[in-house]
Amino acid sequence: MKRFTGFLQLMRPVNCLMMGFAVIVGASLVWANSALDEEFLKILSGFVTGFSLTAASMAINDYYDREIDMINEPNRPIPNGMVSPTESLAFATILTGLGFIAAFFTNLLCLVFATISWVVSVTYVTIGKRTGLPGNFLVSACVAIPLIYGSFVVNQNIASNVLMFALLAFLSNSGREVTKGIVDIEGDKTNKIQTMAVKHGAKTAAYLAAAFYFSAIFLSLLPMAVGIVSIWYIPFVVAADIGFAASSVILVRRSTREKARKIKNFVLIWMLVGLSAFIAGTIR
């Protein structure tokens, strides 16, 4: 049971579910309601791809971060001995294969895009992480990609509304990545990872994270202004925007490691509410 728990923690199931859900959201933005039954299996395959490749990237990340996590996150599966480094790589390989197989059975374009997404993710883990902000943008690209992938699942092209929502996801997650840098500042200093918090201090990083969150808030108003969403978009996006705004204010006022850890967890909730807003906005 302990080993099973270790592999489950290695996956970060909440993150995986969010990425799988983001694929469904991307698909919902472009499918015709009458075609939902016909597209169900493709959308299910898209969810499996998003879930599996995210889980694989989490396992690979923990393999490369095992020394840093001894300082920052000693309770993660590899530092605490629940999963060995070799087992984490083997697990990542299985998950990657599952994701690619699901993409192959969706369509060829999805397989190509899934491969690109996986390369971006591995590039971040192996090289990009030490670059600080550019590395944060690589992670945010991986978060935005599932929305675009969902569009490919149904239509094999990218709709303009999907790109807008993908940018929203990119901005909000960039804020979360900068926030995480505040949480990990001690381990990152030891391993010479040039996050904003390491280079310029926690307070400056908090202001930058808040700037990303507020940029996402302002952009979230645009779909209503141009009339591409229904009225059902409003309550969800208002809830998400209030959450992002409150998190920004709290983080700037108290830029401590403990407060940043709580904020980064809450931001996942606001992002999930935001994804729900995208789906709700398609209801007419």
C-alpha positions as CSV (number, residue, x, y, z in Angstrom):
1,M,0.0,0.0,0.0
2,K,2.8,2.4,0.8
3,R,4.4,1.8,-2.6
4,F,1.1,2.4,-4.4
5,T,0.7,5.6,-2.4
6,G,4.2,6.7,-3.5
7,F,3.4,6.2,-7.2
8,L,0.1,8.0,-6.8
9,Q,1.9,11.0,-5.2
10,L,4.5,10.9,-7.9
11,M,1.8,11.4,-10.5
12,R,0.2,14.5,-8.8
13,P,-3.3,13.3,-9.6
14,V,-4.9,16.7,-9.2
15,N,-2.6,18.2,-11.8
16,C,-3.2,15.2,-14.1
17,L,-7.0,15.5,-13.8
18,M,-6.8,19.3,-14.5
19,M,-4.8,18.7,-17.7
20,G,-7.2,15.9,-18.8
21,F,-10.1,18.2,-18.0
22,A,-8.4,21.0,-20.0
23,V,-8.5,18.8,-23.1
24,I,-12.2,18.3,-22.6
25,V,-12.6,22.0,-22.2
26,G,-10.7,22.7,-25.4
27,A,-12.9,20.2,-27.3
28,S,-16.1,21.7,-25.8
29,L,-15.2,25.1,-27.2
30,V,-15.3,23.8,-30.8
31,W,-17.6,20.7,-31.0
32,A,-21.2,20.9,-32.1
33,N,-23.6,19.7,-29.4
34,S,-25.3,17.3,-31.9
35,A,-21.9,15.6,-32.5
36,L,-21.1,15.0,-28.9
37,D,-21.9,11.3,-29.0
38,E,-19.8,10.8,-32.2
39,E,-16.8,12.5,-30.6
40,F,-17.0,10.9,-27.2
41,L,-14.4,8.3,-27.8
42,K,-12.0,10.8,-29.3
43,I,-12.5,13.1,-26.3
44,L,-12.0,10.3,-23.9
45,S,-8.7,9.4,-25.7
46,G,-7.7,13.1,-25.4
47,F,-8.4,13.0,-21.7
48,V,-6.2,9.9,-21.3
49,T,-3.4,11.6,-23.3
50,G,-3.5,14.8,-21.2
51,F,-3.7,12.8,-17.9
52,S,-0.9,10.3,-18.8
53,L,1.6,12.7,-20.2
54,T,1.2,15.1,-17.3
55,A,1.7,12.2,-14.9
56,A,4.8,11.2,-16.8
57,S,6.2,14.7,-16.7
58,M,5.6,14.8,-12.9
59,A,7.6,11.6,-12.5
60,I,10.4,12.8,-14.7
61,N,10.5,16.1,-12.8
62,D,10.8,14.3,-9.4
63,Y,13.6,12.2,-10.8
64,Y,15.6,15.2,-11.8
65,D,14.6,17.2,-8.7
66,R,15.4,14.5,-6.2
67,E,18.4,16.3,-4.7
68,I,16.5,19.7,-4.5
69,D,13.5,18.0,-3.0
70,M,15.7,16.7,-0.1
71,I,15.7,20.4,0.9
72,N,12.4,21.8,-0.5
73,E,10.0,18.8,-0.4
74,P,11.5,16.0,1.8
75,N,8.1,14.2,2.0
76,R,7.9,13.6,-1.8
77,P,8.0,9.9,-2.8
78,I,11.7,9.8,-3.9
79,P,13.3,11.7,-1.0
80,N,11.3,9.7,1.6
81,G,12.1,6.4,0.0
82,M,8.6,5.3,-1.1
83,V,9.8,5.2,-4.8
84,S,13.3,4.7,-6.1
85,P,14.7,7.0,-8.8
86,T,14.9,4.1,-11.3
87,E,11.3,3.2,-10.5
88,S,10.2,6.8,-11.2
89,L,11.8,6.7,-14.7
90,A,10.2,3.3,-15.5
91,F,6.8,4.6,-14.3
92,A,7.3,7.7,-16.5
93,T,8.1,5.5,-19.5
94,I,4.9,3.5,-19.1
95,L,2.8,6.6,-18.7
96,T,4.4,8.2,-21.7
97,G,3.6,5.1,-23.8
98,L,0.0,5.1,-22.7
99,G,-0.4,8.8,-23.6
100,F,1.1,8.4,-27.0
101,I,-1.0,5.3,-27.7
102,A,-4.2,7.2,-26.8
103,A,-3.0,10.1,-29.0
104,F,-2.4,7.7,-31.9
105,F,-6.0,6.4,-31.7
106,T,-7.3,9.9,-31.7
107,N,-5.7,11.2,-34.9
108,L,-2.3,11.7,-36.4
109,L,-2.2,15.4,-35.7
110,C,-2.9,14.7,-32.1
111,L,0.0,12.3,-31.9
112,V,2.3,14.9,-33.4
113,F,1.1,17.6,-31.0
114,A,1.3,15.2,-28.0
115,T,4.9,14.5,-29.0
116,I,5.7,18.2,-29.2
117,S,4.1,18.8,-25.8
118,W,6.1,15.9,-24.3
119,V,9.4,17.4,-25.7
120,V,8.6,20.8,-24.3
121,S,7.9,19.3,-20.9
122,V,11.1,17.2,-20.8
123,T,13.1,20.3,-22.0
124,Y,11.8,22.2,-19.0
125,V,12.7,19.4,-16.6
126,T,16.2,18.8,-17.9
127,I,17.3,22.2,-19.1
128,G,14.7,25.0,-18.7
129,K,14.1,24.8,-15.0
130,R,17.5,26.4,-14.1
131,T,16.7,29.4,-16.4
132,G,14.1,30.8,-14.0
133,L,11.4,32.8,-15.9
134,P,12.0,31.2,-19.3
135,G,11.5,27.9,-17.6
136,N,8.3,29.1,-16.0
137,F,7.0,30.0,-19.5
138,L,7.8,26.5,-20.7
139,V,5.6,25.0,-17.9
140,S,2.8,27.5,-18.7
141,A,3.0,26.4,-22.3
142,C,2.5,22.8,-21.2
143,V,-0.6,24.0,-19.3
144,A,-2.0,25.9,-22.2
145,I,-1.3,23.2,-24.8
146,P,-4.1,20.8,-23.6
147,L,-6.7,23.4,-24.5
148,I,-5.3,23.6,-28.0
149,Y,-5.0,19.8,-28.1
150,G,-8.7,19.5,-27.3
151,S,-9.4,21.6,-30.4
152,F,-7.3,19.2,-32.5
153,V,-9.2,16.2,-31.1
154,V,-12.5,17.4,-32.6
155,N,-11.7,19.7,-35.5
156,Q,-8.0,19.2,-36.3
157,N,-7.5,23.0,-36.3
158,I,-7.2,25.8,-33.8
159,A,-10.2,28.1,-33.2
160,S,-9.6,31.7,-32.2
161,N,-11.6,31.4,-28.9
162,V,-9.4,28.4,-27.9
163,L,-6.3,30.5,-28.4
164,M,-7.7,33.2,-26.2
165,F,-8.5,30.8,-23.4
166,A,-5.1,29.1,-23.8
167,L,-3.5,32.5,-23.2
168,L,-5.6,32.9,-20.1
169,A,-4.3,29.6,-18.8
170,F,-0.7,30.6,-19.8
171,L,-0.9,33.8,-17.8
172,S,-2.5,32.4,-14.7
173,N,-0.1,29.5,-14.5
174,S,2.9,31.8,-15.1
175,G,1.8,33.6,-11.9
176,R,1.6,30.2,-10.1
177,E,5.1,29.2,-11.3
178,V,6.6,32.4,-10.0
179,T,4.8,31.9,-6.7
180,K,6.2,28.4,-6.5
181,G,9.7,29.9,-6.8
182,I,9.1,31.7,-3.5
183,V,8.2,28.4,-1.9
184,D,11.3,26.7,-3.2
185,I,13.8,29.5,-2.7
186,E,16.1,27.7,-0.3
187,G,16.6,24.6,-2.4
188,D,16.8,26.6,-5.6
189,K,19.6,28.8,-4.2
190,T,21.5,25.7,-3.2
191,N,21.2,24.2,-6.7
192,K,21.7,27.6,-8.6
193,I,18.2,27.7,-10.1
194,Q,17.7,31.3,-11.2
195,T,14.1,31.9,-10.3
196,M,12.8,35.4,-9.8
197,A,12.7,34.8,-6.1
198,V,16.3,33.7,-6.0
199,K,17.6,36.5,-8.3
200,H,15.5,39.4,-7.0
201,G,13.9,38.3,-3.7
202,A,10.5,37.0,-2.6
203,K,8.8,40.4,-2.6
204,T,9.7,41.2,-6.3
205,A,8.6,37.7,-7.3
206,A,5.3,38.3,-5.5
207,Y,4.7,41.5,-7.5
208,L,5.5,39.7,-10.7
209,A,3.2,36.8,-9.9
210,A,0.4,39.3,-9.1
211,A,1.0,41.0,-12.4
212,F,0.4,37.7,-14.2
213,Y,-2.7,37.0,-12.2
214,F,-4.2,40.5,-12.9
215,S,-3.3,40.2,-16.6
216,A,-5.3,37.0,-16.6
217,I,-8.2,38.8,-14.8
218,F,-8.2,41.6,-17.4
219,L,-8.1,39.2,-20.3
220,S,-10.9,37.1,-18.9
221,L,-13.2,40.1,-19.5
222,L,-12.5,40.1,-23.3
223,P,-14.7,37.0,-24.2
224,M,-17.7,38.8,-22.7
225,A,-16.8,42.0,-24.5
226,V,-16.6,40.4,-27.9
227,G,-19.7,38.2,-27.3
228,I,-18.1,34.7,-27.7
229,V,-19.5,33.3,-24.5
230,S,-22.9,33.0,-23.0
231,I,-24.1,34.6,-19.7
232,W,-23.3,31.4,-17.9
233,Y,-19.6,32.3,-18.3
234,I,-20.0,35.2,-15.9
235,P,-20.6,33.6,-12.4
236,F,-17.7,31.2,-12.9
237,V,-15.2,33.8,-14.2
238,V,-16.2,36.3,-11.5
239,A,-15.5,33.6,-8.8
240,A,-12.1,32.8,-10.4
241,D,-11.2,36.4,-10.8
242,I,-12.0,37.3,-7.2
243,G,-9.9,34.3,-6.1
244,F,-6.9,35.4,-8.3
245,A,-7.2,39.0,-7.1
246,A,-7.4,38.0,-3.4
247,S,-4.5,35.7,-3.8
248,S,-2.4,38.4,-5.4
249,V,-3.1,40.9,-2.6
250,I,-2.3,38.3,0.1
251,L,0.9,37.2,-1.6
252,V,2.2,40.8,-2.0
253,R,1.4,41.7,1.6
254,R,3.1,38.6,3.0
255,S,5.6,37.1,0.6
256,T,6.7,34.3,3.0
257,R,7.4,30.7,2.0
258,E,4.4,29.4,4.0
259,K,2.0,31.9,2.5
260,A,3.2,31.3,-1.0
261,R,2.7,27.6,-0.5
262,K,-0.9,28.2,0.4
263,I,-1.4,30.6,-2.5
264,K,-0.1,28.2,-5.1
265,N,-2.5,25.6,-3.9
266,F,-5.4,27.9,-4.0
267,V,-4.5,29.1,-7.5
268,L,-5.1,25.5,-8.7
269,I,-8.7,25.9,-7.5
270,W,-9.1,29.3,-9.2
271,M,-7.7,27.8,-12.4
272,L,-10.2,24.9,-12.2
273,V,-13.0,27.3,-11.7
274,G,-11.7,29.3,-14.7
275,L,-11.8,26.1,-16.9
276,S,-15.4,25.5,-15.7
277,A,-16.2,29.1,-16.9
278,F,-14.9,28.2,-20.4
279,I,-17.3,25.3,-20.6
280,A,-20.2,27.2,-19.0
281,G,-19.7,29.9,-21.6
282,T,-20.6,27.5,-24.4
283,I,-24.1,26.9,-23.0
284,R,-26.7,28.9,-25.0
